[in-house]
Amino acid sequence: MTLLGQVYSLLGFRIVDGVVGAGFPQKPSHSAVFAQIGSDGSRLSTLARGAGMTAQAMGEIVDELEELGYVERRPDPTDRRAKLIVLTPRGQDCIAAGRATIDGIEERLDELLGVDGHTELRRVLTTVLTAEQ
């Protein structure tokens, strides 16, 4: 596995472990929703497109999250035919646990790399992300 792949896996599992440890069971695939859902909800097609997956695959993830009590489907007020995927209070708490876990990872990066090294890592990663969008 490549170095970036190893880091990606490590960070993904650390975040899931932190969230699960805070009492919010989930799987790494659930981040496809949590990372991009809008504060007022998002359509399934928008979530699928943003995650680069089919609507069917995203629908399965949303079904799992709905069963766990993290999201619910509501009518879209702008289109009666469409549904919005909306975070429940439990889903909002789950995202807060994820953010707290990420903050802990960021603090660890400060310890490992120093503040200047961490700042440089963020700059390089931002450059990569910007170039690929």
DSSP file (Angstrom, degrees, kcal/mol; ACC not computed):
  #  RESIDUE AA STRUCTURE BP1 BP2  ACC     N-H-->O    O-->H-N    N-H-->O    O-->H-N    TCO  KAPPA ALPHA  PHI   PSI    X-CA   Y-CA   Z-CA
    1    1 A M              0   0    0      0, 0.0     5,-0.0     0, 0.0     2,-0.0   0.000 360.0 360.0 360.0 144.9    0.0    0.0    0.0
    2    2 A T     >  -     0   0    0      1,-0.1     4,-2.3     4,-0.0     5,-0.2  -0.266 360.0-109.8 -72.5 162.7    1.2    3.5   -0.7
    3    3 A L  H  > S+     0   0    0      1,-0.2     4,-2.4     2,-0.2     5,-0.2   0.921 120.0  48.7 -59.6 -46.2    2.2    5.9    2.0
    4    4 A L  H  > S+     0   0    0      1,-0.2     4,-2.8     2,-0.2    -1,-0.2   0.899 110.5  52.2 -62.6 -39.1   -0.8    8.1    1.3
    5    5 A G  H  > S+     0   0    0      2,-0.2     4,-2.4     1,-0.2    -1,-0.2   0.889 109.3  49.6 -63.0 -39.5   -3.1    5.1    1.4
    6    6 A Q  H  X S+     0   0    0     -4,-2.3     4,-2.7     2,-0.2    -2,-0.2   0.920 112.7  46.2 -65.5 -43.8   -1.7    4.0    4.7
    7    7 A V  H  X S+     0   0    0     -4,-2.4     4,-2.9     2,-0.2     5,-0.3   0.918 111.5  52.5 -64.9 -42.9   -2.2    7.4    6.2
    8    8 A Y  H  X S+     0   0    0     -4,-2.8     4,-2.5    -5,-0.2    -2,-0.2   0.939 112.7  44.6 -56.7 -49.0   -5.7    7.6    4.8
    9    9 A S  H  X S+     0   0    0     -4,-2.4     4,-2.7     2,-0.2     5,-0.3   0.928 113.1  50.8 -62.7 -45.9   -6.6    4.2    6.4
   10   10 A L  H  X S+     0   0    0     -4,-2.7     4,-2.4     1,-0.2    -2,-0.2   0.941 113.8  43.6 -58.1 -49.9   -5.0    5.1    9.7
   11   11 A L  H  X S+     0   0    0     -4,-2.9     4,-2.5     2,-0.2     5,-0.2   0.914 113.0  52.1 -64.5 -42.7   -6.8    8.4   10.0
   12   12 A G  H  X S+     0   0    0     -4,-2.5     4,-2.3    -5,-0.3    -1,-0.2   0.928 113.1  43.8 -59.5 -45.8  -10.2    6.9    8.9
   13   13 A F  H  X S+     0   0    0     -4,-2.7     4,-2.9     2,-0.2    -1,-0.2   0.869 111.7  53.7 -69.2 -35.5  -10.0    4.2   11.4
   14   14 A R  H  X S+     0   0    0     -4,-2.4     4,-2.3    -5,-0.3    -2,-0.2   0.914 110.4  47.5 -63.8 -41.3   -8.8    6.5   14.2
   15   15 A I  H  X S+     0   0    0     -4,-2.5     4,-2.4     2,-0.2     5,-0.2   0.950 114.0  46.0 -65.5 -47.7  -11.8    8.8   13.5
   16   16 A V  H  X S+     0   0    0     -4,-2.3     4,-3.1     1,-0.2     5,-0.3   0.928 112.3  51.8 -60.9 -44.1  -14.3    5.9   13.5
   17   17 A D  H  X S+     0   0    0     -4,-2.9     4,-2.6     1,-0.2    -1,-0.2   0.905 110.8  48.4 -59.2 -41.2  -12.7    4.4   16.6
   18   18 A G  H  X S+     0   0    0     -4,-2.3     4,-1.1     2,-0.2    -1,-0.2   0.905 113.9  45.4 -65.3 -41.7  -13.0    7.8   18.4
   19   19 A V  H  <>S+     0   0    0     -4,-2.4     5,-1.8     2,-0.2     3,-0.4   0.924 115.2  46.6 -68.8 -44.7  -16.7    8.2   17.4
   20   20 A V  H ><5S+     0   0    0     -4,-3.1     3,-1.9     1,-0.2    -2,-0.2   0.910 109.9  55.0 -62.8 -41.2  -17.5    4.6   18.3
   21   21 A G  H 3<5S+     0   0    0     -4,-2.6    -1,-0.2    -5,-0.3    -2,-0.2   0.762 102.0  58.0 -62.7 -25.1  -15.7    5.1   21.6
   22   22 A A  T 3<5S-     0   0    0     -4,-1.1    -1,-0.3    -3,-0.4    -2,-0.2   0.412 131.1 -94.0 -85.3   2.3  -17.9    8.1   22.3
   23   23 A G  T < 5S+     0   0    0     -3,-1.9    -3,-0.2    -4,-0.1    -2,-0.2   0.677  91.4 117.3  99.0  19.0  -20.9    5.9   22.0
   24   24 A F      < -     0   0    0     -5,-1.8    -2,-0.1    -6,-0.1    -1,-0.1  -0.789  52.9-150.5-122.1  88.1  -21.9    6.3   18.4
   25   25 A P        +     0   0    0      0, 0.0     2,-0.3     0, 0.0    69,-0.0  -0.273  36.0 135.7 -58.7 139.0  -21.7    3.0   16.5
   26   26 A Q        -     0   0    0    -10,-0.1    -6,-0.1     5,-0.0    -2,-0.0  -0.975  44.7-118.2-168.4 175.3  -20.8    3.4   12.8
   27   27 A K    >   -     0   0    0     -2,-0.3     3,-1.7     1,-0.1     4,-0.4  -0.851  35.4-107.0-121.7 158.9  -18.7    2.2    9.9
   28   28 A P  G >  S+     0   0    0      0, 0.0     3,-1.6     0, 0.0     4,-0.2   0.841 116.4  64.4 -54.7 -33.6  -16.1    4.0    7.8
   29   29 A S  G >  S+     0   0    0      1,-0.3     3,-1.6     2,-0.2     4,-0.3   0.757  86.9  71.7 -63.5 -22.7  -18.6    4.1    4.9
   30   30 A H  G X> S+     0   0    0     -3,-1.7     4,-2.0     1,-0.3     3,-1.7   0.735  79.2  75.4 -66.2 -21.0  -20.9    6.4    6.9
   31   31 A S  H <> S+     0   0    0     -3,-1.6     4,-2.4    -4,-0.4    -1,-0.3   0.739  77.8  75.1 -63.8 -20.1  -18.4    9.2    6.5
   32   32 A A  H <4 S+     0   0    0     -3,-1.6    -1,-0.3    -4,-0.2    -2,-0.2   0.803 109.0  30.6 -60.2 -28.1  -19.6    9.6    3.0
   33   33 A V  H X> S+     0   0    0     -3,-1.7     4,-2.1    -4,-0.3     3,-1.5   0.873 118.8  51.8 -92.5 -51.6  -22.8   11.2    4.5
   34   34 A F  H 3< S+     0   0    0     -4,-2.0    -2,-0.2     1,-0.3    -3,-0.2   0.819 105.3  57.0 -59.3 -33.0  -21.4   12.8    7.6
   35   35 A A  T 3< S+     0   0    0     -4,-2.4    -1,-0.3    -5,-0.2    -3,-0.1   0.684 123.3  18.9 -73.0 -17.6  -18.6   14.6    5.7
   36   36 A Q  T <4 S+     0   0    0     -3,-1.5    -2,-0.2    -5,-0.2    -1,-0.2   0.501  80.7 126.4-135.4  -3.8  -20.9   16.4    3.4
   37   37 A I     <  -     0   0    0     -4,-2.1     5,-0.1     1,-0.1     2,-0.1  -0.375  58.9-120.9 -64.9 135.6  -24.5   16.6    4.6
   38   38 A G    >   -     0   0    0     47,-0.2     3,-1.8     1,-0.1    49,-0.3  -0.336  17.3-114.4 -74.8 156.9  -25.8   20.1    4.7
   39   39 A S  T 3  S+     0   0    0      1,-0.3    -1,-0.1     2,-0.1    48,-0.1   0.788 121.1  41.1 -63.6 -26.9  -27.1   21.8    7.8
   40   40 A D  T 3  S-     0   0    0      1,-0.4    -1,-0.3    46,-0.1     2,-0.1   0.264 128.4 -94.3-100.5  10.5  -30.6   21.9    6.3
   41   41 A G    <   -     0   0    0     -3,-1.8    -1,-0.4    43,-0.1     2,-0.3  -0.208  36.3-118.3  98.8 167.1  -30.3   18.4    4.9
   42   42 A S  E     -A   85   0A   0     43,-2.0    43,-3.4    -3,-0.1     2,-0.1  -0.987  21.7-107.3-143.4 150.1  -29.2   17.1    1.5
   43   43 A R  E  >  -A   84   0A   0     -2,-0.3     4,-2.2    41,-0.2     3,-0.2  -0.483  30.7-120.6 -73.3 150.2  -30.8   15.2   -1.3
   44   44 A L  H  > S+     0   0    0     39,-0.5     4,-2.7     1,-0.2     5,-0.2   0.893 113.8  54.7 -58.0 -41.8  -29.7   11.6   -1.7
   45   45 A S  H  > S+     0   0    0      1,-0.2     4,-2.4     2,-0.2    -1,-0.2   0.870 107.7  49.9 -62.9 -36.5  -28.6   12.3   -5.3
   46   46 A T  H  > S+     0   0    0      2,-0.2     4,-2.4    -3,-0.2    -1,-0.2   0.910 111.6  48.0 -67.4 -42.9  -26.4   15.2   -4.1
   47   47 A L  H  X S+     0   0    0     -4,-2.2     4,-1.7     2,-0.2    -2,-0.2   0.917 112.8  48.9 -62.7 -43.3  -24.8   13.1   -1.4
   48   48 A A  H  X>S+     0   0    0     -4,-2.7     5,-2.5     2,-0.2     4,-0.8   0.931 112.1  47.7 -63.4 -45.9  -24.1   10.3   -3.9
   49   49 A R  H ><5S+     0   0    0     -4,-2.4     3,-0.8     1,-0.2    -1,-0.2   0.918 111.4  50.7 -61.4 -44.2  -22.6   12.7   -6.5
   50   50 A G  H 3<5S+     0   0    0     -4,-2.4    -1,-0.2     1,-0.2    -2,-0.2   0.805 114.0  44.4 -64.4 -30.2  -20.4   14.3   -3.8
   51   51 A A  H 3<5S-     0   0    0     -4,-1.7    -1,-0.2    -5,-0.2    -2,-0.2   0.503 111.0-120.9 -92.2  -5.3  -19.1   10.9   -2.6
   52   52 A G  T <<5S+     0   0    0     -4,-0.8     2,-0.3    -3,-0.8    -3,-0.2   0.886  73.2 114.3  68.6  38.9  -18.6    9.6   -6.2
   53   53 A M  S   <S-     0   0    0     -5,-2.5    -1,-0.3    -6,-0.1    -2,-0.1  -0.858  71.1 -86.4-134.5 170.2  -21.0    6.7   -5.8
   54   54 A T     >  -     0   0    0     -2,-0.3     4,-2.3     1,-0.1     5,-0.2  -0.345  34.5-118.2 -73.6 157.6  -24.3    5.5   -7.2
   55   55 A A  H  > S+     0   0    0      1,-0.2     4,-2.7     2,-0.2     5,-0.1   0.859 116.1  56.4 -62.5 -34.6  -27.6    6.7   -5.7
   56   56 A Q  H  > S+     0   0    0      2,-0.2     4,-1.7     1,-0.2    -1,-0.2   0.934 108.1  45.7 -63.8 -46.1  -28.3    3.0   -4.8
   57   57 A A  H  > S+     0   0    0      1,-0.2     4,-1.6     2,-0.2    -2,-0.2   0.910 114.7  48.0 -63.7 -41.9  -25.1    2.6   -2.9
   58   58 A M  H  X S+     0   0    0     -4,-2.3     4,-2.8     1,-0.2     5,-0.2   0.892 106.8  57.8 -65.4 -38.6  -25.7    5.9   -1.1
   59   59 A G  H  X S+     0   0    0     -4,-2.7     4,-2.4     1,-0.2    -1,-0.2   0.874 104.1  52.1 -58.6 -37.8  -29.3    4.8   -0.3
   60   60 A E  H  X S+     0   0    0     -4,-1.7     4,-2.0     2,-0.2    -1,-0.2   0.899 110.4  47.6 -65.7 -40.4  -27.9    1.8    1.5
   61   61 A I  H  X S+     0   0    0     -4,-1.6     4,-2.5     2,-0.2    -2,-0.2   0.927 111.9  49.6 -65.9 -44.1  -25.7    3.9    3.6
   62   62 A V  H  X S+     0   0    0     -4,-2.8     4,-2.5     1,-0.2    -2,-0.2   0.896 108.0  54.6 -62.3 -39.5  -28.5    6.3    4.4
   63   63 A D  H  X S+     0   0    0     -4,-2.4     4,-2.3    -5,-0.2    -1,-0.2   0.926 109.3  47.9 -57.8 -45.0  -30.7    3.3    5.3
   64   64 A E  H  X S+     0   0    0     -4,-2.0     4,-1.7     1,-0.2    -2,-0.2   0.921 112.8  47.9 -61.9 -44.3  -28.1    2.2    7.8
   65   65 A L  H  <>S+     0   0    0     -4,-2.5     5,-2.6     1,-0.2     6,-0.8   0.859 110.2  52.4 -66.8 -34.3  -27.8    5.7    9.3
   66   66 A E  H ><5S+     0   0    0     -4,-2.5     3,-1.0     1,-0.2    -1,-0.2   0.909 107.8  51.4 -66.8 -41.5  -31.5    5.9    9.6
   67   67 A E  H 3<5S+     0   0    0     -4,-2.3    -2,-0.2     1,-0.3    -1,-0.2   0.842 109.1  51.3 -63.1 -33.1  -31.7    2.6   11.4
   68   68 A L  T 3<5S-     0   0    0     -4,-1.7    -1,-0.3    -5,-0.2    -2,-0.2   0.552 117.8-114.9 -80.3  -8.2  -29.0    3.9   13.8
   69   69 A G  T < 5S+     0   0    0     -3,-1.0    22,-0.4    -4,-0.5    21,-0.4   0.673  84.1 115.9  85.1  17.7  -31.1    7.1   14.4
   70   70 A Y  S   <S+     0   0    0     -5,-2.6    18,-2.4    20,-0.2     2,-0.3   0.777  77.2  17.3 -90.0 -29.1  -28.5    9.5   12.9
   71   71 A V  E     -B   87   0A   0     -6,-0.8     2,-0.3    16,-0.3    16,-0.2  -0.914  59.8-161.4-137.1 163.5  -30.6   10.7    9.9
   72   72 A E  E     -B   86   0A   0     14,-2.3    14,-2.9    -2,-0.3     2,-0.5  -0.982  23.3-119.1-141.7 156.0  -34.2   10.9    8.8
   73   73 A R  E     +B   85   0A   0     -2,-0.3    12,-0.2    12,-0.2   -32,-0.0  -0.820  35.3 176.2 -95.9 131.7  -35.9   11.4    5.4
   74   74 A R  E     -B   84   0A   0     10,-2.5    10,-3.6    -2,-0.5     2,-0.1  -0.934  38.7 -90.8-130.2 154.3  -38.1   14.4    5.2
   75   75 A P  E     -B   83   0A   0      0, 0.0     8,-0.2     0, 0.0     5,-0.1  -0.408  42.6-117.9 -62.0 140.2  -40.1   15.9    2.3
   76   76 A D  E >   -B   79   0A   0      6,-2.3     3,-1.4     3,-0.6     6,-0.2  -0.721  16.6-148.3 -79.0 119.2  -38.1   18.5    0.4
   77   77 A P  T 3  S+     0   0    0      0, 0.0     3,-0.2     0, 0.0    -1,-0.1   0.704  96.8  52.3 -64.6 -17.2  -40.0   21.8    0.8
   78   78 A T  T 3  S+     0   0    0      1,-0.3     2,-0.3     2,-0.0    -2,-0.0   0.572 121.7  25.5 -93.8  -9.4  -38.8   22.9   -2.7
   79   79 A D  E X   - B   0  76A   0     -3,-1.4     3,-1.5     3,-0.2    -3,-0.6  -0.802  63.0-156.7-157.4 107.6  -39.9   19.8   -4.5
   80   80 A R  E 3  S+     0   0A   0      1,-0.3    -4,-0.1    -2,-0.3    -1,-0.1   0.740  95.3  56.5 -60.4 -24.1  -42.7   17.5   -3.3
   81   81 A R  E 3  S+     0   0A   0     -6,-0.1    -1,-0.3     2,-0.0     2,-0.2   0.722  99.3  73.4 -79.7 -20.6  -41.3   14.6   -5.2
   82   82 A A  E <   -     0   0A   0     -3,-1.5    -6,-2.3    -6,-0.2     2,-0.4  -0.534  66.7-145.1 -98.5 159.7  -37.9   14.7   -3.5
   83   83 A K  E     - B   0  75A   0     -8,-0.2   -39,-0.5    -2,-0.2     2,-0.4  -0.921   8.7-141.5-119.0 147.6  -36.7   13.8    0.0
   84   84 A L  E     -AB  43  74A   0    -10,-3.6   -10,-2.5    -2,-0.4     2,-0.7  -0.885  11.9-136.6-104.2 140.2  -34.1   15.5    2.1
   85   85 A I  E     -AB  42  73A   0    -43,-3.4   -43,-2.0    -2,-0.4     2,-0.4  -0.885  33.5-174.8 -92.7 119.5  -31.7   13.5    4.3
   86   86 A V  E     - B   0  72A   0    -14,-2.9   -14,-2.3    -2,-0.7     2,-0.2  -0.936  25.1-115.8-124.4 138.0  -31.6   15.4    7.5
   87   87 A L  E     - B   0  71A   0     -2,-0.4   -16,-0.3   -49,-0.3   -17,-0.1  -0.470  25.6-143.8 -68.0 138.7  -29.5   14.9   10.7
   88   88 A T     >  -     0   0    0    -18,-2.4     4,-2.4    -2,-0.2     5,-0.2  -0.463  36.2 -96.1 -86.4 171.2  -31.3   14.0   13.8
   89   89 A P  H  > S+     0   0    0      0, 0.0     4,-2.1     0, 0.0     5,-0.2   0.890 130.5  53.0 -55.9 -37.5  -30.1   15.4   17.2
   90   90 A R  H  > S+     0   0    0    -21,-0.4     4,-2.1     2,-0.2   -20,-0.2   0.895 107.8  50.7 -63.7 -39.8  -28.2   12.1   17.6
   91   91 A G  H  > S+     0   0    0    -22,-0.4     4,-2.3   -21,-0.3    -1,-0.2   0.888 108.8  51.0 -64.5 -39.6  -26.6   12.6   14.2
   92   92 A Q  H  X S+     0   0    0     -4,-2.4     4,-2.0     1,-0.2    -2,-0.2   0.888 110.2  49.6 -64.6 -38.5  -25.5   16.0   15.2
   93   93 A D  H  X S+     0   0    0     -4,-2.1     4,-2.1     2,-0.2    -2,-0.2   0.872 108.6  53.5 -66.7 -36.4  -24.0   14.6   18.4
   94   94 A C  H  X S+     0   0    0     -4,-2.1     4,-2.0     2,-0.2    -2,-0.2   0.918 108.8  48.3 -63.5 -44.0  -22.2   12.0   16.3
   95   95 A I  H  X S+     0   0    0     -4,-2.3     4,-2.6     1,-0.2    -1,-0.2   0.894 109.1  53.9 -63.5 -39.2  -20.7   14.6   14.1
   96   96 A A  H  X S+     0   0    0     -4,-2.0     4,-2.3     1,-0.2    -1,-0.2   0.892 107.4  50.8 -62.0 -38.5  -19.6   16.6   17.2
   97   97 A A  H  X S+     0   0    0     -4,-2.1     4,-2.1     2,-0.2    -1,-0.2   0.883 109.9  50.9 -65.4 -37.6  -17.9   13.4   18.4
   98   98 A G  H  X S+     0   0    0     -4,-2.0     4,-2.5     2,-0.2    -2,-0.2   0.916 109.8  49.0 -64.6 -43.4  -16.1   13.1   15.1
   99   99 A R  H  X S+     0   0    0     -4,-2.6     4,-2.6     2,-0.2    -2,-0.2   0.900 110.3  50.9 -63.6 -40.1  -15.0   16.7   15.2
  100  100 A A  H  X S+     0   0    0     -4,-2.3     4,-1.8     2,-0.2    -1,-0.2   0.895 110.8  49.5 -64.1 -38.8  -13.7   16.2   18.7
  101  101 A T  H  X S+     0   0    0     -4,-2.1     4,-2.0     2,-0.2    -2,-0.2   0.918 110.9  49.1 -64.6 -43.3  -11.8   13.2   17.5
  102  102 A I  H  X S+     0   0    0     -4,-2.5     4,-2.7     1,-0.2    -2,-0.2   0.896 107.5  55.0 -63.9 -39.8  -10.3   15.1   14.6
  103  103 A D  H  X S+     0   0    0     -4,-2.6     4,-2.2     1,-0.2    -1,-0.2   0.901 107.5  50.6 -58.9 -39.8   -9.3   17.9   17.0
  104  104 A G  H  X S+     0   0    0     -4,-1.8     4,-2.0     2,-0.2    -1,-0.2   0.883 109.6  49.7 -64.5 -38.9   -7.4   15.3   19.0
  105  105 A I  H  X S+     0   0    0     -4,-2.0     4,-2.2     2,-0.2    -2,-0.2   0.904 109.5  51.9 -65.3 -41.3   -5.7   14.0   15.9
  106  106 A E  H  X S+     0   0    0     -4,-2.7     4,-2.0     1,-0.2    -2,-0.2   0.902 108.7  50.6 -61.8 -41.2   -4.7   17.6   15.0
  107  107 A E  H  X S+     0   0    0     -4,-2.2     4,-1.8     1,-0.2    -1,-0.2   0.898 109.2  51.4 -63.2 -39.7   -3.2   18.1   18.5
  108  108 A R  H  X S+     0   0    0     -4,-2.0     4,-2.6     1,-0.2    -1,-0.2   0.880 106.9  53.4 -65.0 -37.4   -1.2   14.8   18.0
  109  109 A L  H  X S+     0   0    0     -4,-2.2     4,-3.1     2,-0.2     5,-0.5   0.886 105.6  53.9 -64.2 -38.0    0.1   16.1   14.7
  110  110 A D  H  X S+     0   0    0     -4,-2.0     4,-1.8     1,-0.2    -1,-0.2   0.916 111.1  46.6 -59.1 -42.3    1.3   19.3   16.5
  111  111 A E  H  < S+     0   0    0     -4,-1.8    -2,-0.2     2,-0.2    -1,-0.2   0.922 118.6  40.4 -65.7 -44.1    3.2   17.1   18.9
  112  112 A L  H  < S+     0   0    0     -4,-2.6    -2,-0.2     1,-0.2    -3,-0.2   0.908 132.3  20.8 -72.1 -43.4    4.7   14.9   16.2
  113  113 A L  H  X S-     0   0    0     -4,-3.1     4,-0.7    -5,-0.2    -3,-0.2   0.589 103.3-120.0-103.9 -14.2    5.5   17.5   13.6
  114  114 A G  H  X  -     0   0    0     -4,-1.8     4,-2.6    -5,-0.5     5,-0.2   0.011  40.4 -77.3  79.7 159.4    5.6   20.7   15.6
  115  115 A V  H  > S+     0   0    0      1,-0.2     4,-2.5     2,-0.2     5,-0.2   0.901 133.9  49.6 -61.0 -42.0    3.3   23.6   14.8
  116  116 A D  H  > S+     0   0    0      2,-0.2     4,-2.2     1,-0.2    -1,-0.2   0.913 112.1  47.6 -65.0 -42.2    5.3   24.7   11.8
  117  117 A G  H  X S+     0   0    0     -4,-0.7     4,-2.3     2,-0.2    -2,-0.2   0.895 112.6  49.1 -65.1 -39.8    5.5   21.1   10.4
  118  118 A H  H  X S+     0   0    0     -4,-2.6     4,-2.4     2,-0.2    -2,-0.2   0.901 110.0  51.6 -65.5 -41.3    1.8   20.7   10.9
  119  119 A T  H  X S+     0   0    0     -4,-2.5     4,-2.0    -5,-0.2    -2,-0.2   0.906 110.6  48.7 -61.2 -41.9    1.1   24.0    9.2
  120  120 A E  H  X S+     0   0    0     -4,-2.2     4,-2.6     2,-0.2    -2,-0.2   0.896 109.1  52.5 -66.1 -40.6    3.2   22.9    6.2
  121  121 A L  H  X S+     0   0    0     -4,-2.3     4,-2.6     1,-0.2     5,-0.2   0.926 109.9  48.9 -60.1 -44.3    1.4   19.6    6.0
  122  122 A R  H  X S+     0   0    0     -4,-2.4     4,-2.3     2,-0.2    -1,-0.2   0.888 110.5  51.4 -62.9 -39.3   -1.9   21.4    5.9
  123  123 A R  H  X S+     0   0    0     -4,-2.0     4,-2.1     2,-0.2    -2,-0.2   0.935 111.8  46.0 -63.1 -46.3   -0.6   23.7    3.2
  124  124 A V  H  X S+     0   0    0     -4,-2.6     4,-2.1     2,-0.2    -2,-0.2   0.923 113.6  48.3 -64.2 -44.6    0.6   20.8    1.0
  125  125 A L  H  X S+     0   0    0     -4,-2.6     4,-2.7     1,-0.2    -1,-0.2   0.882 109.9  52.7 -64.5 -37.8   -2.7   18.9    1.5
  126  126 A T  H  X S+     0   0    0     -4,-2.3     4,-2.7    -5,-0.2    -1,-0.2   0.904 107.9  51.8 -62.6 -41.2   -4.7   22.0    0.6
  127  127 A T  H  X S+     0   0    0     -4,-2.1     4,-2.1     2,-0.2    -2,-0.2   0.918 111.1  47.3 -60.3 -44.3   -2.7   22.4   -2.6
  128  128 A V  H  X S+     0   0    0     -4,-2.1     4,-1.4     2,-0.2    -2,-0.2   0.936 113.9  47.1 -63.4 -46.9   -3.4   18.8   -3.5
  129  129 A L  H  X S+     0   0    0     -4,-2.7     4,-0.5     1,-0.2     3,-0.2   0.917 112.9  48.7 -62.0 -43.9   -7.1   19.1   -2.8
  130  130 A T  H >< S+     0   0    0     -4,-2.7     3,-0.8     1,-0.2    -1,-0.2   0.893 110.1  51.4 -64.0 -40.3   -7.4   22.4   -4.7
  131  131 A A  H 3< S+     0   0    0     -4,-2.1    -1,-0.2     1,-0.2    -2,-0.2   0.789 110.5  49.9 -68.1 -27.4   -5.6   21.0   -7.7
  132  132 A E  H 3<        0   0    0     -4,-1.4    -1,-0.2    -3,-0.2    -2,-0.2   0.455 360.0 360.0 -93.8  -0.8   -7.9   17.9   -7.8
  133  133 A Q    <<        0   0    0     -3,-0.8    -1,-0.2    -4,-0.5    -2,-0.1   0.462 360.0 360.0 -95.2 360.0  -11.2   19.8   -7.6
